[in-house]
Amino acid sequence: MSFIRKPDIRYKGQRTNALGLTLRDYEGGMSTLCAGCGHDSITSALVQAFFELDIEPYRVAKLSGIGCSSKTPAYFLSQAHGINAVHGRMPAVATGANAAARDLYYIGVSGDGDSLSIGLGQFAHAMRRNLHMLYLIENNGVYGLTKGQFSASADIGSKAKKGEINEQRPIDPVKTALAMGGTFVARGFSGDKDQLLPMLKAGLKHDGFAMIDVLSPCVTFNDHEDSTKSYAHTRQFYHPAVHADFIPPAEPIRAGYDEGEAVPVQLHDGSQVLLRKVAPDYDPHDRAAAMSYLERHEQAGEIVTGLLYIEEHRPTMHAINQTAATALRDLDYSVLNPGAAALAELQKRFR
Amino acid sequence: MSEGTKSRVNDFVIKLANVNGTGSASANSLLMKAIFRMGIPVMGKNYFPSNIQGLPTWYEVRVTSDGHTARSGSVDFAVAMNAQTYPQDLAEVSPGGYLLYDSTWPRSRVLQRDDITVLGVPLAQLCNETFDGARARILMKNVCYVGALAALLDLDLDVIRQLLEETFASKKALVAGNLTAIQLGYDYARENFDCPLPLRVEPLDRTAGHIMIDGNTAAALGCVYAGATVGAWYPITPSTSLMDAFKAFCYRFRRDPESGEKNYCIVQAEDELAAIGMVLGAGWNGARAFTPTSGPGISLMNEFIGFGYFAEIPAVLFNVQRVGPSTGMPTRTQQCDLTTCAYASHGDTRHPLLLPADPRECFEFAVNAFDLAERLQTPVFVLSDLDIGMNDWMVPELQWDDSYVPDRGKVLSSAELEQAEQFYRYTDVDGDGICYRSLPGVHPKGAYFLRGSGHNERAEYTEDAEEYKAVVDRLLRKWETAKELVPEPVVSGAGNRLGIISVGSCDGAVREATELLAQKGVPLDYLRVRAFPFHESVRQFIDEHERIYVIEQNRDGQLRTLIINELEPDLAKLVPLLHYSGLPIDCRFIVREIESDIAAGVAA
């Protein structure tokens, strides 16, 4: 049997959120990924993010394409609808779904194979439209399901498990997102939940396309000594540029550091992201500076992480379209039907 | 009609040869509309090149008191405005016919034929003397020949004047200029030729209750009335005008003029792969969504179409067919995507096709398509073609029944889910192959995981042989249910030995050909399929006839292939009669082919 249902074990004194739901209510089926897979850590962070944001699970639509990462929506929010689309084309499905009902939370989980090869166009155009969704790239630089080929994010000089050396330039989702006009561009590491969790929460609350590239080492095909996407390599060259703290609407800001070291960013529902700057001169509102910062550190062999760019007020797809506030799918037919009289009147011009 | 062009009232063909990009389309449309307004049935077909300007383009106007909708296959009056095609235009005119050309540059040597009358009108000269500016002079040349035709054919100048006033209601200055050009041509013809010609029009009363409309506009109206709210597309000839029209109608009917709020969302996708993905996303999420495209677009959409079939998501695809294979001839017509749409995508797939014959059916079938897609929870194709989609057709006025209620199919509401003990997405509760579905965000009990990979009736991933087979076998049960839901064929005739099966835009030519053949003592019955899967009556029709001509517009007999594949009839009975030049089929072709088959003795 290829589907493993997770046992629903409840115990006394479980923590509940404002909806009275436990963390278990935000979980999904049993993961069938390899033991130790970075993707499972991201799943766990997502479960916690939704739980802590008090989002009703069934008001979330989970979307993915094809690949190891794309399996993960089955492992969280079992009470949410999920769709496992075709390779690289999840953004289009998300766009259509969002067009039909703008009032749900949309989360897309993709991978480097899914988003940066066949899906590169759709990834770019979803950002261009500023589609309102959280879009995760679980990035391991390798194709896991087909057993170890390089993906488009594999670094030059990185070595495959079977010894082949990658000679092609990688496509960096973060730099791509900056270039394509992404309004929320972040990078995290599956091994650093403390940094990832607030970024996920902020991404879910961002009114627009929130892209988080999460480095997520593949324990089976890309965690060896010569890999540049292994746990060891990522930890060694990990460079957190900006730490994000997520602050829900009603809570006061209690920053554990000096004024001036933190930039509060107001999100559309009144919540805030507090960007605690590790680099003293980092400005997360300056797209060009973000790009140059990335380039500089990349040349130094460092992997920059954090919420690297945010633009809070760029109109989303629906704002540009001026779509009605009510979800289109919920509009009554009487509102949509112009009626027989209008048809008769219209046809006068066809005579 | 080959017998020549003597006294021909309300029954002739004018073919206008122009250069693409010179603004002739509006002049030609004015000519056709004027005839229509005089109460005379008329048909217009545009043969245009796939480029912006400079190449030859033709517009054919058939004046037909009998109301025929197809090409006759002859030309009685050529308006030769394109020097590049003079020889071809001259050769096409039937004996006894006429040719009008711009005699500013005399062509007495080139335009010679003893059996027709060549009429020279110095259009450029007249316009150069009257109008300023190069662009105006070029445009007015076209209006000027409409004026000459008005005198030669006895068109009503008041009707033309009224049409111009309506067309340029917001640009009054243009009315005067156009009227001047009309008068220039009119006066010249009256002074130099015997007007009217034996070939002429006389007012009739046969267009009341009718409109002139193209299929793409009618289909777009159908989408509006069906309650479609999401349209995703990538521009491609000849389907582009469908979304243009939908956008314009939505702006008129679905937008709050004060707030600007829109009850619709149209997304111009980055490509066809994305367009169909968006439609499926919207369909999964409960909106009525569609995409217009053509053959190459369908090729790109294939993977997602299979996904829609297996995951069971409603979607409507309009395929306005053009000439294939590959890029083919983008601005020519064919019916060459029947098989590719019927079985689109890899694996065992089958998709309902709706096959309109004219713009009126485009309107009706658009509405049917959304009902069927949601009832059957599957992608549904409306297969129109360039001839239907982009040409102006005279059809009875479109009707709408305000009591219409969209068939949203088996969608469980929040209250129903609340009541339900357990919901499984792919369980065939009713035995008709159609399962109940739930929409995202409606109720926690409705949640399921949708995928294009193997799943069981509980929507769980599976590679179990029996569970897989149970799902694909149920899809066949759904296919059987579909047969009862799709539009029935139109059958005419009275138990003759010979029959015709045809489809879509062949209809006008087939109906005219059967009339002509009946007059010649060859009576034939006629069945027009209007949908795939085939209705049971198609099988009956085949059983009841000895020899059946399967008439369609493609090289390989795709309709015949589908019939053979699905109904397994006696192959020898089905005679393919194929027209695939890219021009719309004409009745002459059908008459000739059937007569020659009979003459060969096989059908005797």
Chai-1 contact restraints between the chains, C-beta under 6 A:
chainA,res_idxA,chainB,res_idxB,connection_type,confidence,min_distance_angstrom,max_distance_angstrom,comment,restraint_id
A,S2,B,Y461,contact,1.0,0.0,6.0,A-B,restraint_1
A,S2,B,E463,contact,1.0,0.0,6.0,A-B,restraint_2
A,F3,B,E460,contact,1.0,0.0,6.0,A-B,restraint_3
A,F3,B,Y461,contact,1.0,0.0,6.0,A-B,restraint_4
A,Y58,B,P444,contact,1.0,0.0,6.0,A-B,restraint_5
A,Y58,B,A447,contact,1.0,0.0,6.0,A-B,restraint_6
A,R59,B,G441,contact,1.0,0.0,6.0,A-B,restraint_7
A,A61,B,P440,contact,1.0,0.0,6.0,A-B,restraint_8
A,A74,B,F449,contact,1.0,0.0,6.0,A-B,restraint_9
A,Q79,B,P444,contact,1.0,0.0,6.0,A-B,restraint_10
A,Q79,B,A447,contact,1.0,0.0,6.0,A-B,restraint_11
A,A80,B,A447,contact,1.0,0.0,6.0,A-B,restraint_12
A,H81,B,P440,contact,1.0,0.0,6.0,A-B,restraint_13
A,H81,B,A447,contact,1.0,0.0,6.0,A-B,restraint_14
A,G82,B,F449,contact,1.0,0.0,6.0,A-B,restraint_15
A,I83,B,L450,contact,1.0,0.0,6.0,A-B,restraint_16
A,N84,B,R451,contact,1.0,0.0,6.0,A-B,restraint_17
A,V86,B,E303,contact,1.0,0.0,6.0,A-B,restraint_18
A,V86,B,F307,contact,1.0,0.0,6.0,A-B,restraint_19
A,R89,B,G277,contact,1.0,0.0,6.0,A-B,restraint_20
A,A92,B,A274,contact,1.0,0.0,6.0,A-B,restraint_21
A,A92,B,G277,contact,1.0,0.0,6.0,A-B,restraint_22
A,A92,B,M278,contact,1.0,0.0,6.0,A-B,restraint_23
A,V93,B,G277,contact,1.0,0.0,6.0,A-B,restraint_24
A,V93,B,G281,contact,1.0,0.0,6.0,A-B,restraint_25
A,T95,B,M278,contact,1.0,0.0,6.0,A-B,restraint_26
A,G96,B,M278,contact,1.0,0.0,6.0,A-B,restraint_27
A,G96,B,V279,contact,1.0,0.0,6.0,A-B,restraint_28
A,G96,B,G281,contact,1.0,0.0,6.0,A-B,restraint_29
A,G96,B,A282,contact,1.0,0.0,6.0,A-B,restraint_30
A,A97,B,G281,contact,1.0,0.0,6.0,A-B,restraint_31
A,A97,B,N285,contact,1.0,0.0,6.0,A-B,restraint_32
A,A99,B,V230,contact,1.0,0.0,6.0,A-B,restraint_33
A,A99,B,C265,contact,1.0,0.0,6.0,A-B,restraint_34
A,A99,B,A282,contact,1.0,0.0,6.0,A-B,restraint_35
A,A100,B,V230,contact,1.0,0.0,6.0,A-B,restraint_36
A,A100,B,A282,contact,1.0,0.0,6.0,A-B,restraint_37
A,A100,B,N285,contact,1.0,0.0,6.0,A-B,restraint_38
A,A100,B,G286,contact,1.0,0.0,6.0,A-B,restraint_39
A,A100,B,A287,contact,1.0,0.0,6.0,A-B,restraint_40
A,A101,B,N285,contact,1.0,0.0,6.0,A-B,restraint_41
A,L104,B,G441,contact,1.0,0.0,6.0,A-B,restraint_42
A,G121,B,E270,contact,1.0,0.0,6.0,A-B,restraint_43
A,Q122,B,A274,contact,1.0,0.0,6.0,A-B,restraint_44
A,H125,B,E270,contact,1.0,0.0,6.0,A-B,restraint_45
A,N321,B,C265,contact,1.0,0.0,6.0,A-B,restraint_46
A,Q322,B,G260,contact,1.0,0.0,6.0,A-B,restraint_47
A,Q322,B,E261,contact,1.0,0.0,6.0,A-B,restraint_48
A,Q322,B,K262,contact,1.0,0.0,6.0,A-B,restraint_49
A,T323,B,K262,contact,1.0,0.0,6.0,A-B,restraint_50
A,T323,B,C265,contact,1.0,0.0,6.0,A-B,restraint_51
A,A324,B,E261,contact,1.0,0.0,6.0,A-B,restraint_52
A,A324,B,N263,contact,1.0,0.0,6.0,A-B,restraint_53
A,L328,B,T229,contact,1.0,0.0,6.0,A-B,restraint_54
A,L328,B,A287,contact,1.0,0.0,6.0,A-B,restraint_55
A,R329,B,G286,contact,1.0,0.0,6.0,A-B,restraint_56
A,R329,B,A287,contact,1.0,0.0,6.0,A-B,restraint_57
A,L331,B,N263,contact,1.0,0.0,6.0,A-B,restraint_58
A,Y333,B,G227,contact,1.0,0.0,6.0,A-B,restraint_59
A,Y333,B,P406,contact,1.0,0.0,6.0,A-B,restraint_60
A,L336,B,G227,contact,1.0,0.0,6.0,A-B,restraint_61
A,P338,B,F253,contact,1.0,0.0,6.0,A-B,restraint_62
A,G339,B,D402,contact,1.0,0.0,6.0,A-B,restraint_63
A,A340,B,W400,contact,1.0,0.0,6.0,A-B,restraint_64
A,A340,B,D402,contact,1.0,0.0,6.0,A-B,restraint_65
A,L343,B,W400,contact,1.0,0.0,6.0,A-B,restraint_66
A,Q347,B,I211,contact,1.0,0.0,6.0,A-B,restraint_67
A,Q347,B,E397,contact,1.0,0.0,6.0,A-B,restraint_68
A,F350,B,I211,contact,1.0,0.0,6.0,A-B,restraint_69
A,F350,B,M212,contact,1.0,0.0,6.0,A-B,restraint_70
A,F350,B,I213,contact,1.0,0.0,6.0,A-B,restraint_71
A,R351,B,I211,contact,1.0,0.0,6.0,A-B,restraint_72
